[in-house]
Every structure is written in structure tokens, then in C-alpha cells.
Amino acid sequence: MTLLLLYREGYIAEKYISLEMMIEKTKESYYETLEQSSYDWHTNENNYAPFVSYYLSVILAVYKEFESRVDFVKTKGVTKADRIRLLISNTLGQVTKAQIAEKCPDISITTIEKTFAELLKQGLIKKVGVGRATAYVWNQN
């Protein structure tokens, strides 16, 4: 129902970034604020503010993610490898191939892997973990 209302009011980011996934990522907070907003509901003295605040923060997170994806798409003239390099260098902490593929769906896994290999060879990134748990971090040195 929320998505329908957002679409009808012209909010479109939820078409591209899953609102449900954002809630899933923060489900502990979701349930906590839902509980807070439900206290004394039977006497009609409950306060919806915690849940509304939480939900608005989720919508804001969706739009921030949407904005970051649009920024990458609108960088015409920039190679896919450069976009990957920029994404890794702007990411705090570790990043995985799957995260790059999610943020840049127009870039193939093969291109991502080649770019990672080249960045490793140049010493710009470090590999962390092995197998499915492999991630990469920008080399601060």
C-alpha cells in the first residue's frame, strides 16, 4: 500500500531500489519502532512518531542509494573500469563483486573481475578473505 501511495505522488526511486530490502536490512529497528508506536494503542494514546520517523529514514536511504546509482550512470565518457575504481575508492570498508554488480547492473561480472585483477596488480586495492567471502578494500598506502 505504501508503494502505491508513493508512486501516485510521483516518488519513483522505489521502482529501482527495493523499499522492502532496506527494511529487511534494518528489521531490528523496524520491530523496535513498531513496538514503541504501539504502546497504549488500546486506549488510543499511542504515539506514531517513532515509526513515522523510522519509515522516513528508510525512504531517505532508498533515495540516497538511488542518487548514488544515478551518479554512476550519468558519468558518460568514463569507462566501466573507472566507475568500478571510483566506487571502490569511495566505499568505506570492504566491497564485494556482488555489491559492485548490484550498484552497476550494466557492468558484467567478467569486467568487474578483470578490473579487480588489474587494481590488485597495481596495488590500489587489497584482497580480504577467500572464496565466497572474498572482499576488497582500497589500499590507503
Buried (B, 14 or more C-beta within 10 A) or exposed (E): EEEEEBEEEEBEBBEEBBBEEBBEEBEEBBEBBEEBBBEEEEEEEBEEEBBEEBBEBBBEBBBEBBEEBEEBEEEEEEEBBEBBBBBBEEBEEBBBBEBBBEBBEEBEEEBBEBBBEBBBEEEBBBEBEEEEEEBBBBBEE
